[in-house]
Amino acid sequence: MTPVKDALQLFKEKFLLILLTILLFVVPIQLLYTLVVNYTTLPFQLFHIPLWSTMIQAFFMFVVLFIIQLPFISMALQYARNEDVRLGQTVIDALKHMFPVYVLSLFIALLIVTGSLLFVIPGFVLLILFFGISYTAVIDDKTWFSGIKQSWAFGKAYFFKLSGLLFVFGIIDVLISLPVLFIVYLFTGLYIVFNLALIITNGLVFSVLFFIVTFYYLDWPGAGGVEVR
């Protein structure tokens, strides 16, 4: 299995399904994130305390990051098993594992934000080491402590690959998002349209990242008992 090639092939074959998943799953979560962040950071903005606003925004951003990966992991897993990639199974897998991943992400997001307060590097290291909690849940059905332990092992094994992928896709996302947002801005000044365009663009770009990480996880010797092609 070649993770990058397979991820791009999956993206090409199932583009419409990916777009539909973004509209049905990612967009509502991201809009809720925007609403929550705006209300929770408002008091700190009024009193000009930018650090707390940034911390709160980062906290919820990491929580959302772990949750929105779930349907894309399911898609890649179905594809790797030579199954038909179906929206129904994708939604079932995402909803099945959403609660434990959500609870764990609260704890992990707090650790990452706290680590970033000390120095940026500890927060980034924690992000990489815990990045796999969504993958351990969907692929190995491991959550809670066993999921954390499995994620830590995966993060250690693929630390530099995951770091490089996050860096590369961060740059790709910026390069693609800027012209898209500029075009949207030319045609409309509505905040909701602007926000939707950003969410959809980010979702399309990072779906490929989530596919790649899924295929890396499936190639990892520590992945438990998953039959793939």
N, C-alpha and C positions, 0 to 999 in steps of 0.2 A: 504494500500500500504506500503510495506517495501522497502524503497529506496535502501539500499545496495543490498538486494537480487534481486530486480527487475533490478538494474543496471547490476549486474553480469549475470543475465539471458539474458538481452538484448545484452550484449557483446558476450555471447556465441552463441546466435541464429543468430546474424547479424555480425559476425566477418568479413566476406569477404566484406560486404557493408561498414563497418567501415574502413577497410583497403583501399578500393577504395576511400572513402571520404577523407581519409588522403592524398592519392596520388594526387587526383584531386583538393583538396581545401587547405589543410594544407601545403603540401610541397611547392607549388608555393609561398604562403604567407611567409613562413619561409625563403625560399631562397631569396626573395625580401628583407626581414628583414635583413638577413645577408649582402646582398649587400649594403643596405642603411647605416647600422651601420658601415661597414668597411670604406665607403667613408666619412661619416660625422665625424667619430672619428679620421681619419688619421691625420689631422693637429694637434690635441691635442697630439696624440702619438708621432709625430715628435718633438714637443716642450716639451715632457715629462710632460704633464699635465694630470695625470691619473684620477683625480676626474671628470673632464668634460667628459672624455671618458666613465667612469662608469655611469654617469648621463644620457648621451645620449643613451647608451645601455639599461639602465633600462627603460627609457622613451618609446622607441620603443618596448621593450619587453612587457610592460603592454598594449600598443595599440594592439599588435598582440594577446595577451591573450584574450582580450575581443572579437576580431573578430573571432578567430578560434573556439570559443565555439558555434557559431551560428548553424552550421549543426548538431552538436551532441544534442543540445537542441531540434531541430526539430525532430530528430530521437526518442528521449525519449518521446516527446509529442505525436507523432504518435502512439508509442507503448502503452502509457498510455490510449489513446483513443480507443484501440483495432483496430486500422487501420493497413493496410499493411504498413510496413516501407519501403518507396520507395525512391530511389535516386533522382528522379525528384522533388518530393515534398521537399526533404531535401535541394536541391540546390536552389529551388525557395524561400523557407523561408530564407535561408542564404543571398541570393542576395537582397531580398526585404528589409531586415533590416540592411544590411551592412553599408550603408551610414550614417544613424543617429547614429548607434553604433560607427562607426569610428570617427565621429565628437565629440561625447561625450567622447570617449576614449582619445582623444587628451587632452581635458580639465582635465579629471580625472587623466590621467597619469602624467600630470604636477603637479597636487596637491599631488599625491602620492610621486613623486620624491622630491618635495619641502619639504613635511612632513618628508621624510626620511633623508633629509639633517639636519634638526633640531635635531631629534632623530629617531631611527629606528622605535620605537613604533607608533608615529603618522602616519607614512606612511603605516604601516601594518593595523592600525585601519581604515584608509581611504580605503584601498584596500578591506577590508571585507565589509564595509558599501556600497561601490559602486560596489561590485562584481556582483550584480544582474542585472546590466543594460542590459546585453544581454538576460537574462531570461525574464525580463519585456517586452522587445521588441518582442520576438518570441511568448511568451505564452499569454501575455495580450495586445499585440500591443500598448504598451505604450513606447513612446520615448520622447526625449527632456526633458522638466522640469518634466512632469508627470512620465517619466521613472526614472529620478533621485530620485524623491520623493518616488516612489514605491520601488526602489532598497534600499534606505536608510532604509525604514521600514522593508524590508525583512532582510537586514543585521543586524539590531538591534535585530530582533526576533530570528535569528539563528546565532548570532555572535560567540558563543563558538563552535557550531557544524561546522561552516564554517572554523573557525580557526584550529580546530582539523583535519578536512579533508585536508586542505592545508598542514599542517605539516606532516600528515601521508603519503599523496601521494607524497610529496617532498622526503621523505625518501625512499618510494617504488621505485620512479623513479630513484634515485641514485643507489639503490641496483640492479635494473634490467639493467640500462644503462651501468654501468661499465663493467660487463662481456660481454655484447653485443659488446661494443666498443673495448674491448680487443681482441675478436675473429675477428672482422673486421680488426683491426690493424695487426693481424697475417697474414691475407690473402692479404691485400692490403694497400698501403700507400697513396692512392689517397684521397685528402681532400674532394672531392665531394661525394665519397662513404661513407666516415667517417661521413660527415654532414648529408647525407640522412639517414643513419642508426640511427643516433641520433634523427632526426626529426620523423621518423616512430615509433621508440620506445617510445619517449615522447608522440606522438599522441595516441598510443594505451593505454598507462598507464592513461593519463589524460582524455581520452574519458570516462572512467569509472567514474572519478570524476565529469565530466560534467553531466553524466547521474544521478548520485546520487543527485547532487544539483538540477537538474530539478525536480526529484521526491519529494525532500524536498519542493521545491517551490510550486508544485502542491498540497502538503499536507497542505501548509500554509493557514490559514483562510483568509489572505489578498489577495490571488490570485483571480483574478476577473473572475467569470463566465466560468470556464473551465470545461467541462464535461469529467471526466475520469472514468476508470473502478473501 
